[in-house]
Amino acid sequence: MSKAATVYDVADRAGVSIATVSRVLRSPDAVRPVTRERVLDAVAALGYVPSGSARGLAERRTGVLGLYFPGFDAADEAPALDALSGEESPPFTVVQSGADDEDHAAMLFLDEVLRGAELEAWKQGFVLMVGVGRDDPDRATVRDMAGRVDGLMVLASSVPDEVLARLARRIPVVVLSGPPRGDHYDHVTVSNAEAMAELTRHVLAQVEDAPLAFLAGPTDSPDGAQRWEGFADAVAGAGRPVEEVRVVRGDFTRASGRRAAEELLRSGPPAALIAANDQMALGALDAFRTAGVRVPEDVLVTGFDGIEAAVLSQPPLTTIRQPMIELGRAAVQVLARRLEHPEAEPIMARLPVRILLRESSLRPS
């Protein structure tokens, strides 16, 4: 292989200084057109590629942003795979019912946030590094990431407060979802409580004084807590005792929604079940269908997130659509701004949501 061209080679060929070469590559509009063209012609002729590592050393930047998620999927249950064995495997057929979804494939919220973050990172000229904290009680994954990136985006409550505080002393941190808790991080979130309160009022208008149930998320979920808050505010505002609501809890997966609905059915179905996310609501629809409970005739069901599976369910699921891709994009925008303005006041970006009324919450007249 021939020796790679350097910035000195480009400068020599174009008859300019290496500082001018750097300016052309960084801020081409700041250089006179005739000089810019000379430098770009030299770059093309020599096949010069700027060294990211050298640039990072000079600027103390890596050009990489980190996105850290908790590990929701069961990695230890994944079947063995040997892609290098060279053995050919014939296709095989599996008969699968609608209730047999694999929950590790259901984390569509994180998938969409990741898509948005990757898109915006590319637009902003960054590379995105993704870390997943599976079975990582010491948070070694996120601590290792922090040493390799210019800034870090984390899902709320996915990193202990004391660990996050240590990381934030080294690099900027943006927290996705959940409200600020007396911290000084930048935050990107959605109107969880307000939207859930509005959706609950829609349900209450149809069931009047009939029994209600709420399918809550994990106890450590900030989003789940805000959604319960919005639900409880609407119930109390309607003059109904919140303590009479039947509350069951899941972990945001479809399987946990099925189990929670089965638990409710042991003492009779409620008039309405409001779930803290779509996956659990879809699991409840599975359980109700199996038990012969009709939706929406016997029980109204709603979710939250707005994943594609919600509109494809039977019946189509009423939900609150979060701007999931926009959450990822906004987090990158906020982090990029923080890198440019490290002393600015903390940013609180709250993105709007949409309530989508579908058949599952519209009682037939």
N, C-alpha and C positions, 0 to 999 in steps of 0.2 A: 504494500500500500504506500502511496506517495504521502509525504509529510503534509499534515493539515496546515492550511494558511493561517497566519496569525493577524492580529490587528496591525502589527508593524508592517506586514507585507501589504496590506490594504492601503495603509497610509503612504508607504513608499510608492506604490503604483499610482495612487491618485495625486501625489504631490502635496499632501496635507499633513497636519499633525494627527497623532492618535486621538487627541481630544476632539478634533473635528470629526473623525470617524465615529467616535462615541456619540457625539451630538446628532449626527445624521441618523444613526440607528435608534437613538432614544427619542429625539424631538426633531424630526426632519423639517418641520415648518419653521424652525428657528435658524435654519441654514440657508444661505442664498441658493437659488435654484441651480445655477451653473456648478457650484461646488457640490451640491447634493447629488447631481447627476453623475459627476465625476467619481464620487465615492461609491455610489450604487453600482456604477459600471464596473469598478474594481472589485467590489464584493461579488458580483455575478461572475466575472471572469475568473476569479480565484476560487470560487466556491466556498467563500468564507462563512463559517457558522460561529456566532458569538459564543463564548464559553460561559455557561450559566454559573459554573462553580467559581470562576475567576471574578465574574461580575458580583456574585454573592459575597465574596470575600471583600471586595472593594466597597460595597454598599452595606455590608452586614445584613443582607437580605438573601433569602433562599428562592423567592418567587413561588413559594408553595404555601397553600392554606390548608389547614387541617379541619376535618369534619369527624366528630367522634359520636358514635351511637352505642347504646347498650346492646348486649347480645340477646335478642329475643328468641332466636331460633335455637333448636336443640342440636348443636353441632355434634355432640357425642352420639346421637342417634343416627347420624348419616351413615349409609352403607359404605363398605370398603370400596375403593376405586383404584384400579391400577391401569392408568391410561397408557403406560409405556410397555405393557406386556406384549403387544402386537397381536393378541388374540381377537378374532372377530366374533361378535355376539349377534345372534339372530334376533329379529324383532319379536316381541311377545305381546299378548293381549291381556288386558285386565278389565274386568267388569267392575265399575265403580259407581256408587250411588252419590247423589248430590250432597249427602251429609258427610262424605268421607274426605272432605278437603284437607289438604295438608296445611297446618297452621303456619309452618315456616314460609309458605308461599303467600301468606295472607298479609304480610306487613307492608301493605301498599302505601301507607302513609309515609314511611321512611323511604321507600323506593322513589316516591314523587319528590320528596324534599331533596334527596340526593341528586335527582335529575336536574332540579332547578339550580342547586349549588354548582354542579359541574358546568352547566351552561353559562352561568354568570361568571364563574372563575375563568372560563375560556375567553369570554368577552372582555374581561378585565385584564387579561394577560397573565393569569396565575395558573399554576398546576394545582389540582385538588388531591390531597391525600386523605383516604378514608380509613378510620380505625374502628374496630368493633370489639367491645369489652366483654368477651365470653369468659366466664369463670376467672375473673380478674379482680379478686378482692382488694389487692394492693394498688389497683389502677396503674399497673406497670405499662400497659399499652398507651394510655393517654399521656403518661409522663414521658415516655419515649418519643411520642409524636411531638410533644412540646419542644423538644430539642431539635426538631427537623423542619419546623414550619415558622412562618412569619406571624401567624395568628391562628386562633383556634375557635371553632364553632362546636358547641356541645348541646345536646338535648337536656332540658331542665331536669335536675335530680339524677342525671346519669353519672355524675362525678360528685363525690362527697364535698361539702362546703370547704373543709380545710384543705383538701387537695386542690380544688379549683382556685382558692385564694393564693396558694403557693405558685401555681402556674401563672396566674394573672400578674404576679410581680415580675415575670420574665417576658411575657408576650401578651398582646391584646386578646381578650376573650369575649365572644358573643354567645349569649344563651338563647336557645330557641324554645319557645312555648313557656308558659308559666310567667307570673308577674315578678317584678323585682322584689327581693326580700331584704331590703336594707343594704343591698350590695351596690357596687359602683360599676358593674359590667354593662355593656350594651345589651339590649334585649330586643328580640323580634317575636311577636306573638299575635294571637287573633282574639276577637271578642267572644271568648268562650261563655262567660256568664250571661251576658246580654242576649246572645243568640239562643242559648238554652232556655232562658226565661221566656222569650217570645214563642218558641216552639211549644213549651209547656202550656202557655196560655191557649194556644190553638187546640191542644189536646183536651184541656179542662173544659173548654167551651162545648165539647161533644160528650164528655162522660159525666158532667155535673158532679154528683156526690158519690159516684161509684168508686170502688177500690182502685187505687193506683199502685204501681210498683216501679222502682228505679233500679236499673242494672248498673252498678257503679264499677269503676275501674280500680286499679291497684291503689292501696292506701298512700303510696309515696308519689303518686302522679299529680303534679301541679295542674295539668289540664283537667284531669278527672275531678279534682277538688273544686275547680272553678265551675265546672259543668253542674256538679251537685249544688253549688251555691246558687246558680241561676235557677235551677229547678226548684229548690227549696223556697227561694224568694217568690217565685210565681205561685207556688202552692199556698204559702202564707198570705200572699196578696189577695188570693181568692177566698180567704177566710176559712181555709181548711187546715186542720192540725197536721203539721209536717210529721209528727211522731207516729201518725197512723199509716204513713206510707210504708209499704213492704219493700225493704231494701235487701237486695242480693248483690254479691260482688263477684267480679271476674277479673281476668288479667289482660283484657283487650283482645283475646284470641276468640275465634269462632267456637272452638271446643268449649271454652269456659262459658260462653253464652248459652250453649246447649245445656250444660250442666245446671246453670243458674235457672233457666226456664223450667227444666225438669223439677228442680226444687220447688219453684213456685206452684207448679201444677199439683204437687202432692196435697196442697190445701186449697186447690181451686184456682183457676186463672183470674188475674185481675182484669179490670175493664181496659186498662192501658198499661203498657210497659215502655218506659222511656229509657233507652240505653245510652251509656256514655260514649260509645263509638259504634261504627257500622259493623265491625266484625262480630261483636257480641250480639248485636241486633239480628244479624243474619243467622247466628247460631240459635237464637231464640225462635226465629221463624222455622228452622229445621225441627226443633223440639215440638213446637205447636203443631206443625204439619203431621208429624209422626203420631201425635196424640189425638188427632182429629179436631183440634181447636182451630177455628177459622179466623183468618186475618183478612179484612178488618171487622168482619161481622161479630165475632165473639170478643176479640181483643185488638186494640190499636197498638201498633209497634212503631217506634222511631229510633233513629240512630244519630250519628254525628261523625263527620269527616268528608263524606261525599265521594267515596271510592267508586270505581266503575261497577263493581259487583252489586252495588246497591240498586242501580237502575235495572240490572238484569235479573234480580231476584223475583220470586213469585210469592206474593205480589210485589211490585216495585216498592222499595223502601223509602219512606219519608226520611230526610236527613238534613243536616246542616253542612254545606260544602265549604270546607276550608280551602284557601288558596295554597295548596301544598307545594306546587312548583314555585310559586311566588315566595313562599316562606324561605326556601333554599336560596333563591336569587337575592332576596332582601338581606339575608344573613351575610352573604358575600359582599353585597354593596356596603353594608354597615361596617364590616371588618376592613374593607379597602379604605373607607373613609377614615376609620380610626388610625390606620397605618399612616395616612397622610396628615392627620391632625390629632396626634396623641394626647394633647392637653385639652381637647374639647370636652364639653359636658357629656355625661352618658346619654346615649340615644335610646329612646323607647319607641320602637316602630310597631304599631298595632294595625294589622291588615284586616280588611272587611271580609265578612262571610255572607253566604246566601242560604236562606231557608228554602228547601225544595220540597213542597207538599206533593206526595204521591199516594198511591192507593192504600198503602198500609196504615195510613192514619186518617183516612176519609171514610167515615162510617156511612154505609148506604142509607139513603133516605127511604 
